[in-house]
Amino acid sequence: MEFPEVPRISAAIIDRPDQPLWGADEMVTSVVSAAVGNAVVDAAGARLRHAPFTPERVLVALASV
């Protein structure tokens, strides 16, 4: 998939003062580590399986390729 083919995403902020607080970025941050891990696999062939992706873990993964 190329950038022009990415579906349009819209977000709505809903005011719910009677509900518990949620962070505005919770939905987004849940997929960031998977995206970064897949990018590392595509670029270097090293699979990162455990977050956080510390420099030490990245180096171990790269050494195993």
mmCIF file of the N, C-alpha and C atoms, coordinates in Angstrom:
data_MODEL
# 
_entry.id   MODEL 
# 
loop_
_atom_site.group_PDB 
_atom_site.id 
_atom_site.type_symbol 
_atom_site.label_atom_id 
_atom_site.label_alt_id 
_atom_site.label_comp_id 
_atom_site.label_asym_id 
_atom_site.label_entity_id 
_atom_site.label_seq_id 
_atom_site.pdbx_PDB_ins_code 
_atom_site.Cartn_x 
_atom_site.Cartn_y 
_atom_site.Cartn_z 
_atom_site.occupancy 
_atom_site.B_iso_or_equiv 
_atom_site.pdbx_formal_charge 
_atom_site.auth_seq_id 
_atom_site.auth_comp_id 
_atom_site.auth_asym_id 
_atom_site.auth_atom_id 
_atom_site.pdbx_PDB_model_num 
ATOM 1   N N  . MET A 1 1  ? 0.844   -1.166  0.000  1.00 0.00 ? 1  MET A N  1 
ATOM 2   C CA . MET A 1 1  ? 0.000   0.000   0.000  1.00 0.00 ? 1  MET A CA 1 
ATOM 3   C C  . MET A 1 1  ? 0.891   1.232   0.000  1.00 0.00 ? 1  MET A C  1 
ATOM 4   N N  . GLU A 1 2  ? 0.563   2.187   -0.819 1.00 0.00 ? 2  GLU A N  1 
ATOM 5   C CA . GLU A 1 2  ? 1.308   3.438   -0.865 1.00 0.00 ? 2  GLU A CA 1 
ATOM 6   C C  . GLU A 1 2  ? 0.505   4.535   -0.181 1.00 0.00 ? 2  GLU A C  1 
ATOM 7   N N  . PHE A 1 3  ? 1.181   5.620   0.153  1.00 0.00 ? 3  PHE A N  1 
ATOM 8   C CA . PHE A 1 3  ? 0.551   6.666   0.950  1.00 0.00 ? 3  PHE A CA 1 
ATOM 9   C C  . PHE A 1 3  ? -0.773  7.166   0.372  1.00 0.00 ? 3  PHE A C  1 
ATOM 10  N N  . PRO A 1 4  ? -0.896  7.407   -0.929 1.00 0.00 ? 4  PRO A N  1 
ATOM 11  C CA . PRO A 1 4  ? -2.183  7.878   -1.444 1.00 0.00 ? 4  PRO A CA 1 
ATOM 12  C C  . PRO A 1 4  ? -3.317  6.852   -1.269 1.00 0.00 ? 4  PRO A C  1 
ATOM 13  N N  . GLU A 1 5  ? -2.975  5.590   -1.054 1.00 0.00 ? 5  GLU A N  1 
ATOM 14  C CA . GLU A 1 5  ? -3.981  4.546   -0.905 1.00 0.00 ? 5  GLU A CA 1 
ATOM 15  C C  . GLU A 1 5  ? -4.460  4.347   0.529  1.00 0.00 ? 5  GLU A C  1 
ATOM 16  N N  . VAL A 1 6  ? -3.808  5.006   1.471  1.00 0.00 ? 6  VAL A N  1 
ATOM 17  C CA . VAL A 1 6  ? -4.173  4.856   2.880  1.00 0.00 ? 6  VAL A CA 1 
ATOM 18  C C  . VAL A 1 6  ? -5.566  5.437   3.094  1.00 0.00 ? 6  VAL A C  1 
ATOM 19  N N  . PRO A 1 7  ? -6.436  4.690   3.750  1.00 0.00 ? 7  PRO A N  1 
ATOM 20  C CA . PRO A 1 7  ? -7.788  5.203   3.976  1.00 0.00 ? 7  PRO A CA 1 
ATOM 21  C C  . PRO A 1 7  ? -7.777  6.450   4.862  1.00 0.00 ? 7  PRO A C  1 
ATOM 22  N N  . ARG A 1 8  ? -8.700  7.317   4.618  1.00 0.00 ? 8  ARG A N  1 
ATOM 23  C CA . ARG A 1 8  ? -8.838  8.526   5.434  1.00 0.00 ? 8  ARG A CA 1 
ATOM 24  C C  . ARG A 1 8  ? -9.300  8.133   6.839  1.00 0.00 ? 8  ARG A C  1 
ATOM 25  N N  . ILE A 1 9  ? -8.696  8.736   7.843  1.00 0.00 ? 9  ILE A N  1 
ATOM 26  C CA . ILE A 1 9  ? -9.049  8.460   9.232  1.00 0.00 ? 9  ILE A CA 1 
ATOM 27  C C  . ILE A 1 9  ? -9.584  9.745   9.846  1.00 0.00 ? 9  ILE A C  1 
ATOM 28  N N  . SER A 1 10 ? -10.699 9.632   10.505 1.00 0.00 ? 10 SER A N  1 
ATOM 29  C CA . SER A 1 10 ? -11.229 10.800  11.199 1.00 0.00 ? 10 SER A CA 1 
ATOM 30  C C  . SER A 1 10 ? -11.403 10.457  12.676 1.00 0.00 ? 10 SER A C  1 
ATOM 31  N N  . ALA A 1 11 ? -11.251 11.459  13.508 1.00 0.00 ? 11 ALA A N  1 
ATOM 32  C CA . ALA A 1 11 ? -11.390 11.271  14.948 1.00 0.00 ? 11 ALA A CA 1 
ATOM 33  C C  . ALA A 1 11 ? -12.370 12.300  15.490 1.00 0.00 ? 11 ALA A C  1 
ATOM 34  N N  . ALA A 1 12 ? -13.099 11.896  16.477 1.00 0.00 ? 12 ALA A N  1 
ATOM 35  C CA . ALA A 1 12 ? -14.040 12.806  17.126 1.00 0.00 ? 12 ALA A CA 1 
ATOM 36  C C  . ALA A 1 12 ? -13.756 12.818  18.622 1.00 0.00 ? 12 ALA A C  1 
ATOM 37  N N  . ILE A 1 13 ? -13.662 13.993  19.184 1.00 0.00 ? 13 ILE A N  1 
ATOM 38  C CA . ILE A 1 13 ? -13.477 14.118  20.621 1.00 0.00 ? 13 ILE A CA 1 
ATOM 39  C C  . ILE A 1 13 ? -14.862 14.293  21.233 1.00 0.00 ? 13 ILE A C  1 
ATOM 40  N N  . ILE A 1 14 ? -15.178 13.409  22.159 1.00 0.00 ? 14 ILE A N  1 
ATOM 41  C CA . ILE A 1 14 ? -16.506 13.401  22.772 1.00 0.00 ? 14 ILE A CA 1 
ATOM 42  C C  . ILE A 1 14 ? -16.379 13.851  24.214 1.00 0.00 ? 14 ILE A C  1 
ATOM 43  N N  . ASP A 1 15 ? -17.144 14.855  24.567 1.00 0.00 ? 15 ASP A N  1 
ATOM 44  C CA . ASP A 1 15 ? -17.131 15.370  25.931 1.00 0.00 ? 15 ASP A CA 1 
ATOM 45  C C  . ASP A 1 15 ? -18.040 14.507  26.801 1.00 0.00 ? 15 ASP A C  1 
ATOM 46  N N  . ARG A 1 16 ? -17.436 13.737  27.720 1.00 0.00 ? 16 ARG A N  1 
ATOM 47  C CA . ARG A 1 16 ? -18.192 12.890  28.637 1.00 0.00 ? 16 ARG A CA 1 
ATOM 48  C C  . ARG A 1 16 ? -17.729 13.143  30.069 1.00 0.00 ? 16 ARG A C  1 
ATOM 49  N N  . PRO A 1 17 ? -18.129 14.237  30.667 1.00 0.00 ? 17 PRO A N  1 
ATOM 50  C CA . PRO A 1 17 ? -17.635 14.563  31.999 1.00 0.00 ? 17 PRO A CA 1 
ATOM 51  C C  . PRO A 1 17 ? -18.048 13.566  33.078 1.00 0.00 ? 17 PRO A C  1 
ATOM 52  N N  . ASP A 1 18 ? -19.058 12.756  32.823 1.00 0.00 ? 18 ASP A N  1 
ATOM 53  C CA . ASP A 1 18 ? -19.504 11.779  33.816 1.00 0.00 ? 18 ASP A CA 1 
ATOM 54  C C  . ASP A 1 18 ? -18.774 10.436  33.698 1.00 0.00 ? 18 ASP A C  1 
ATOM 55  N N  . GLN A 1 19 ? -17.874 10.302  32.733 1.00 0.00 ? 19 GLN A N  1 
ATOM 56  C CA . GLN A 1 19 ? -17.150 9.050   32.498 1.00 0.00 ? 19 GLN A CA 1 
ATOM 57  C C  . GLN A 1 19 ? -15.711 9.176   33.010 1.00 0.00 ? 19 GLN A C  1 
ATOM 58  N N  . PRO A 1 20 ? -15.047 8.041   33.297 1.00 0.00 ? 20 PRO A N  1 
ATOM 59  C CA . PRO A 1 20 ? -13.638 8.107   33.716 1.00 0.00 ? 20 PRO A CA 1 
ATOM 60  C C  . PRO A 1 20 ? -12.758 8.651   32.591 1.00 0.00 ? 20 PRO A C  1 
ATOM 61  N N  . LEU A 1 21 ? -11.633 9.249   32.963 1.00 0.00 ? 21 LEU A N  1 
ATOM 62  C CA . LEU A 1 21 ? -10.720 9.838   31.983 1.00 0.00 ? 21 LEU A CA 1 
ATOM 63  C C  . LEU A 1 21 ? -9.992  8.761   31.188 1.00 0.00 ? 21 LEU A C  1 
ATOM 64  N N  . TRP A 1 22 ? -9.800  9.027   29.930 1.00 0.00 ? 22 TRP A N  1 
ATOM 65  C CA . TRP A 1 22 ? -8.971  8.207   29.036 1.00 0.00 ? 22 TRP A CA 1 
ATOM 66  C C  . TRP A 1 22 ? -7.993  9.145   28.382 1.00 0.00 ? 22 TRP A C  1 
ATOM 67  N N  . GLY A 1 23 ? -6.792  8.661   28.130 1.00 0.00 ? 23 GLY A N  1 
ATOM 68  C CA . GLY A 1 23 ? -5.842  9.486   27.388 1.00 0.00 ? 23 GLY A CA 1 
ATOM 69  C C  . GLY A 1 23 ? -6.264  9.569   25.932 1.00 0.00 ? 23 GLY A C  1 
ATOM 70  N N  . ALA A 1 24 ? -6.085  10.712  25.333 1.00 0.00 ? 24 ALA A N  1 
ATOM 71  C CA . ALA A 1 24 ? -6.481  10.906  23.937 1.00 0.00 ? 24 ALA A CA 1 
ATOM 72  C C  . ALA A 1 24 ? -5.653  10.057  22.984 1.00 0.00 ? 24 ALA A C  1 
ATOM 73  N N  . ASP A 1 25 ? -4.476  9.626   23.411 1.00 0.00 ? 25 ASP A N  1 
ATOM 74  C CA . ASP A 1 25 ? -3.599  8.876   22.512 1.00 0.00 ? 25 ASP A CA 1 
ATOM 75  C C  . ASP A 1 25 ? -3.583  7.372   22.772 1.00 0.00 ? 25 ASP A C  1 
ATOM 76  N N  . GLU A 1 26 ? -4.422  6.861   23.642 1.00 0.00 ? 26 GLU A N  1 
ATOM 77  C CA . GLU A 1 26 ? -4.371  5.435   23.981 1.00 0.00 ? 26 GLU A CA 1 
ATOM 78  C C  . GLU A 1 26 ? -4.566  4.541   22.761 1.00 0.00 ? 26 GLU A C  1 
ATOM 79  N N  . MET A 1 27 ? -5.492  4.888   21.917 1.00 0.00 ? 27 MET A N  1 
ATOM 80  C CA . MET A 1 27 ? -5.731  4.062   20.726 1.00 0.00 ? 27 MET A CA 1 
ATOM 81  C C  . MET A 1 27 ? -4.534  4.083   19.789 1.00 0.00 ? 27 MET A C  1 
ATOM 82  N N  . VAL A 1 28 ? -3.899  5.219   19.647 1.00 0.00 ? 28 VAL A N  1 
ATOM 83  C CA . VAL A 1 28 ? -2.784  5.355   18.721 1.00 0.00 ? 28 VAL A CA 1 
ATOM 84  C C  . VAL A 1 28 ? -1.541  4.644   19.234 1.00 0.00 ? 28 VAL A C  1 
ATOM 85  N N  . THR A 1 29 ? -1.201  4.831   20.486 1.00 0.00 ? 29 THR A N  1 
ATOM 86  C CA . THR A 1 29 ? 0.055   4.281   20.991 1.00 0.00 ? 29 THR A CA 1 
ATOM 87  C C  . THR A 1 29 ? 0.051   2.761   21.062 1.00 0.00 ? 29 THR A C  1 
ATOM 88  N N  . SER A 1 30 ? -1.093  2.141   21.045 1.00 0.00 ? 30 SER A N  1 
ATOM 89  C CA . SER A 1 30 ? -1.126  0.683   21.134 1.00 0.00 ? 30 SER A CA 1 
ATOM 90  C C  . SER A 1 30 ? -0.553  0.007   19.896 1.00 0.00 ? 30 SER A C  1 
ATOM 91  N N  . VAL A 1 31 ? -0.500  0.693   18.775 1.00 0.00 ? 31 VAL A N  1 
ATOM 92  C CA . VAL A 1 31 ? 0.015   0.070   17.555 1.00 0.00 ? 31 VAL A CA 1 
ATOM 93  C C  . VAL A 1 31 ? 1.405   0.560   17.173 1.00 0.00 ? 31 VAL A C  1 
ATOM 94  N N  . VAL A 1 32 ? 1.938   1.523   17.906 1.00 0.00 ? 32 VAL A N  1 
ATOM 95  C CA . VAL A 1 32 ? 3.236   2.091   17.541 1.00 0.00 ? 32 VAL A CA 1 
ATOM 96  C C  . VAL A 1 32 ? 4.346   1.055   17.629 1.00 0.00 ? 32 VAL A C  1 
ATOM 97  N N  . SER A 1 33 ? 4.397   0.280   18.708 1.00 0.00 ? 33 SER A N  1 
ATOM 98  C CA . SER A 1 33 ? 5.489   -0.691  18.837 1.00 0.00 ? 33 SER A CA 1 
ATOM 99  C C  . SER A 1 33 ? 5.431   -1.746  17.737 1.00 0.00 ? 33 SER A C  1 
ATOM 100 N N  . ALA A 1 34 ? 4.242   -2.161  17.341 1.00 0.00 ? 34 ALA A N  1 
ATOM 101 C CA . ALA A 1 34 ? 4.130   -3.129  16.240 1.00 0.00 ? 34 ALA A CA 1 
ATOM 102 C C  . ALA A 1 34 ? 4.630   -2.523  14.935 1.00 0.00 ? 34 ALA A C  1 
ATOM 103 N N  . ALA A 1 35 ? 4.297   -1.269  14.685 1.00 0.00 ? 35 ALA A N  1 
ATOM 104 C CA . ALA A 1 35 ? 4.743   -0.604  13.458 1.00 0.00 ? 35 ALA A CA 1 
ATOM 105 C C  . ALA A 1 35 ? 6.260   -0.445  13.442 1.00 0.00 ? 35 ALA A C  1 
ATOM 106 N N  . VAL A 1 36 ? 6.836   -0.051  14.562 1.00 0.00 ? 36 VAL A N  1 
ATOM 107 C CA . VAL A 1 36 ? 8.288   0.100   14.640 1.00 0.00 ? 36 VAL A CA 1 
ATOM 108 C C  . VAL A 1 36 ? 8.965   -1.261  14.487 1.00 0.00 ? 36 VAL A C  1 
ATOM 109 N N  . GLY A 1 37 ? 8.439   -2.268  15.157 1.00 0.00 ? 37 GLY A N  1 
ATOM 110 C CA . GLY A 1 37 ? 9.006   -3.607  15.034 1.00 0.00 ? 37 GLY A CA 1 
ATOM 111 C C  . GLY A 1 37 ? 8.975   -4.122  13.604 1.00 0.00 ? 37 GLY A C  1 
ATOM 112 N N  . ASN A 1 38 ? 7.864   -3.903  12.911 1.00 0.00 ? 38 ASN A N  1 
ATOM 113 C CA . ASN A 1 38 ? 7.765   -4.331  11.513 1.00 0.00 ? 38 ASN A CA 1 
ATOM 114 C C  . ASN A 1 38 ? 8.708   -3.537  10.614 1.00 0.00 ? 38 ASN A C  1 
ATOM 115 N N  . ALA A 1 39 ? 8.905   -2.260  10.914 1.00 0.00 ? 39 ALA A N  1 
ATOM 116 C CA . ALA A 1 39 ? 9.843   -1.457  10.132 1.00 0.00 ? 39 ALA A CA 1 
ATOM 117 C C  . ALA A 1 39 ? 11.265  -1.968  10.296 1.00 0.00 ? 39 ALA A C  1 
ATOM 118 N N  . VAL A 1 40 ? 11.629  -2.389  11.501 1.00 0.00 ? 40 VAL A N  1 
ATOM 119 C CA . VAL A 1 40 ? 12.973  -2.933  11.736 1.00 0.00 ? 40 VAL A CA 1 
ATOM 120 C C  . VAL A 1 40 ? 13.141  -4.245  10.978 1.00 0.00 ? 40 VAL A C  1 
ATOM 121 N N  . VAL A 1 41 ? 12.120  -5.075  10.974 1.00 0.00 ? 41 VAL A N  1 
ATOM 122 C CA . VAL A 1 41 ? 12.195  -6.330  10.210 1.00 0.00 ? 41 VAL A CA 1 
ATOM 123 C C  . VAL A 1 41 ? 12.384  -6.035  8.726  1.00 0.00 ? 41 VAL A C  1 
ATOM 124 N N  . ASP A 1 42 ? 11.606  -5.101  8.206  1.00 0.00 ? 42 ASP A N  1 
ATOM 125 C CA . ASP A 1 42 ? 11.724  -4.758  6.780  1.00 0.00 ? 42 ASP A CA 1 
ATOM 126 C C  . ASP A 1 42 ? 13.096  -4.186  6.443  1.00 0.00 ? 42 ASP A C  1 
ATOM 127 N N  . ALA A 1 43 ? 13.630  -3.346  7.329  1.00 0.00 ? 43 ALA A N  1 
ATOM 128 C CA . ALA A 1 43 ? 14.896  -2.679  7.044  1.00 0.00 ? 43 ALA A CA 1 
ATOM 129 C C  . ALA A 1 43 ? 16.116  -3.549  7.314  1.00 0.00 ? 43 ALA A C  1 
ATOM 130 N N  . ALA A 1 44 ? 16.071  -4.338  8.391  1.00 0.00 ? 44 ALA A N  1 
ATOM 131 C CA . ALA A 1 44 ? 17.285  -5.034  8.815  1.00 0.00 ? 44 ALA A CA 1 
ATOM 132 C C  . ALA A 1 44 ? 17.120  -6.542  8.944  1.00 0.00 ? 44 ALA A C  1 
ATOM 133 N N  . GLY A 1 45 ? 15.890  -7.031  8.883  1.00 0.00 ? 45 GLY A N  1 
ATOM 134 C CA . GLY A 1 45 ? 15.669  -8.462  9.008  1.00 0.00 ? 45 GLY A CA 1 
ATOM 135 C C  . GLY A 1 45 ? 15.677  -8.965  10.434 1.00 0.00 ? 45 GLY A C  1 
ATOM 136 N N  . ALA A 1 46 ? 15.732  -8.059  11.405 1.00 0.00 ? 46 ALA A N  1 
ATOM 137 C CA . ALA A 1 46 ? 15.771  -8.448  12.812 1.00 0.00 ? 46 ALA A CA 1 
ATOM 138 C C  . ALA A 1 46 ? 14.393  -8.287  13.426 1.00 0.00 ? 46 ALA A C  1 
ATOM 139 N N  . ARG A 1 47 ? 13.905  -9.323  14.078 1.00 0.00 ? 47 ARG A N  1 
ATOM 140 C CA . ARG A 1 47 ? 12.573  -9.290  14.702 1.00 0.00 ? 47 ARG A CA 1 
ATOM 141 C C  . ARG A 1 47 ? 12.696  -8.856  16.157 1.00 0.00 ? 47 ARG A C  1 
ATOM 142 N N  . LEU A 1 48 ? 12.024  -7.761  16.508 1.00 0.00 ? 48 LEU A N  1 
ATOM 143 C CA . LEU A 1 48 ? 11.969  -7.294  17.892 1.00 0.00 ? 48 LEU A CA 1 
ATOM 144 C C  . LEU A 1 48 ? 10.654  -7.780  18.468 1.00 0.00 ? 48 LEU A C  1 
ATOM 145 N N  . ARG A 1 49 ? 10.707  -8.598  19.496 1.00 0.00 ? 49 ARG A N  1 
ATOM 146 C CA . ARG A 1 49 ? 9.501   -9.222  20.023 1.00 0.00 ? 49 ARG A CA 1 
ATOM 147 C C  . ARG A 1 49 ? 9.047   -8.691  21.376 1.00 0.00 ? 49 ARG A C  1 
ATOM 148 N N  . HIS A 1 50 ? 9.879   -7.918  22.055 1.00 0.00 ? 50 HIS A N  1 
ATOM 149 C CA . HIS A 1 50 ? 9.512   -7.433  23.386 1.00 0.00 ? 50 HIS A CA 1 
ATOM 150 C C  . HIS A 1 50 ? 9.779   -5.943  23.507 1.00 0.00 ? 50 HIS A C  1 
ATOM 151 N N  . ALA A 1 51 ? 8.742   -5.198  23.831 1.00 0.00 ? 51 ALA A N  1 
ATOM 152 C CA . ALA A 1 51 ? 8.896   -3.766  24.089 1.00 0.00 ? 51 ALA A CA 1 
ATOM 153 C C  . ALA A 1 51 ? 9.255   -3.576  25.551 1.00 0.00 ? 51 ALA A C  1 
ATOM 154 N N  . PRO A 1 52 ? 9.961   -2.559  25.906 1.00 0.00 ? 52 PRO A N  1 
ATOM 155 C CA . PRO A 1 52 ? 10.421  -1.468  25.053 1.00 0.00 ? 52 PRO A CA 1 
ATOM 156 C C  . PRO A 1 52 ? 11.622  -1.898  24.221 1.00 0.00 ? 52 PRO A C  1 
ATOM 157 N N  . PHE A 1 53 ? 11.769  -1.295  23.056 1.00 0.00 ? 53 PHE A N  1 
ATOM 158 C CA . PHE A 1 53 ? 12.870  -1.618  22.157 1.00 0.00 ? 53 PHE A CA 1 
ATOM 159 C C  . PHE A 1 53 ? 14.089  -0.808  22.580 1.00 0.00 ? 53 PHE A C  1 
ATOM 160 N N  . THR A 1 54 ? 14.757  -1.296  23.596 1.00 0.00 ? 54 THR A N  1 
ATOM 161 C CA . THR A 1 54 ? 15.947  -0.619  24.121 1.00 0.00 ? 54 THR A CA 1 
ATOM 162 C C  . THR A 1 54 ? 17.114  -0.835  23.157 1.00 0.00 ? 54 THR A C  1 
ATOM 163 N N  . PRO A 1 55 ? 18.121  0.029   23.229 1.00 0.00 ? 55 PRO A N  1 
ATOM 164 C CA . PRO A 1 55 ? 19.298  -0.183  22.362 1.00 0.00 ? 55 PRO A CA 1 
ATOM 165 C C  . PRO A 1 55 ? 19.904  -1.578  22.541 1.00 0.00 ? 55 PRO A C  1 
ATOM 166 N N  . GLU A 1 56 ? 19.915  -2.062  23.758 1.00 0.00 ? 56 GLU A N  1 
ATOM 167 C CA . GLU A 1 56 ? 20.491  -3.386  24.003 1.00 0.00 ? 56 GLU A CA 1 
ATOM 168 C C  . GLU A 1 56 ? 19.686  -4.472  23.284 1.00 0.00 ? 56 GLU A C  1 
ATOM 169 N N  . ARG A 1 57 ? 18.358  -4.407  23.371 1.00 0.00 ? 57 ARG A N  1 
ATOM 170 C CA . ARG A 1 57 ? 17.525  -5.408  22.708 1.00 0.00 ? 57 ARG A CA 1 
ATOM 171 C C  . ARG A 1 57 ? 17.647  -5.329  21.190 1.00 0.00 ? 57 ARG A C  1 
ATOM 172 N N  . VAL A 1 58 ? 17.747  -4.117  20.683 1.00 0.00 ? 58 VAL A N  1 
ATOM 173 C CA . VAL A 1 58 ? 17.918  -3.959  19.229 1.00 0.00 ? 58 VAL A CA 1 
ATOM 174 C C  . VAL A 1 58 ? 19.245  -4.569  18.792 1.00 0.00 ? 58 VAL A C  1 
ATOM 175 N N  . LEU A 1 59 ? 20.320  -4.297  19.528 1.00 0.00 ? 59 LEU A N  1 
ATOM 176 C CA . LEU A 1 59 ? 21.621  -4.859  19.177 1.00 0.00 ? 59 LEU A CA 1 
ATOM 177 C C  . LEU A 1 59 ? 21.617  -6.377  19.225 1.00 0.00 ? 59 LEU A C  1 
ATOM 178 N N  . VAL A 1 60 ? 20.972  -6.967  20.218 1.00 0.00 ? 60 VAL A N  1 
ATOM 179 C CA . VAL A 1 60 ? 20.871  -8.439  20.303 1.00 0.00 ? 60 VAL A CA 1 
ATOM 180 C C  . VAL A 1 60 ? 20.102  -8.974  19.100 1.00 0.00 ? 60 VAL A C  1 
ATOM 181 N N  . ALA A 1 61 ? 19.005  -8.338  18.753 1.00 0.00 ? 61 ALA A N  1 
ATOM 182 C CA . ALA A 1 61 ? 18.216  -8.786  17.596 1.00 0.00 ? 61 ALA A CA 1 
ATOM 183 C C  . ALA A 1 61 ? 19.014  -8.676  16.319 1.00 0.00 ? 61 ALA A C  1 
ATOM 184 N N  . LEU A 1 62 ? 19.739  -7.566  16.155 1.00 0.00 ? 62 LEU A N  1 
ATOM 185 C CA . LEU A 1 62 ? 20.551  -7.386  14.939 1.00 0.00 ? 62 LEU A CA 1 
ATOM 186 C C  . LEU A 1 62 ? 21.677  -8.407  14.877 1.00 0.00 ? 62 LEU A C  1 
ATOM 187 N N  . ALA A 1 63 ? 22.244  -8.771  16.004 1.00 0.00 ? 63 ALA A N  1 
ATOM 188 C CA . ALA A 1 63 ? 23.342  -9.751  16.028 1.00 0.00 ? 63 ALA A CA 1 
ATOM 189 C C  . ALA A 1 63 ? 22.865  -11.141 15.643 1.00 0.00 ? 63 ALA A C  1 
ATOM 190 N N  . SER A 1 64 ? 21.569  -11.401 15.806 1.00 0.00 ? 64 SER A N  1 
ATOM 191 C CA . SER A 1 64 ? 21.046  -12.739 15.498 1.00 0.00 ? 64 SER A CA 1 
ATOM 192 C C  . SER A 1 64 ? 20.680  -12.916 14.029 1.00 0.00 ? 64 SER A C  1 
ATOM 193 N N  . VAL A 1 65 ? 20.832  -11.865 13.241 1.00 0.00 ? 65 VAL A N  1 
ATOM 194 C CA . VAL A 1 65 ? 20.470  -11.952 11.814 1.00 0.00 ? 65 VAL A CA 1 
ATOM 195 C C  . VAL A 1 65 ? 21.604  -12.537 11.025 1.00 0.00 ? 65 VAL A C  1 
# 
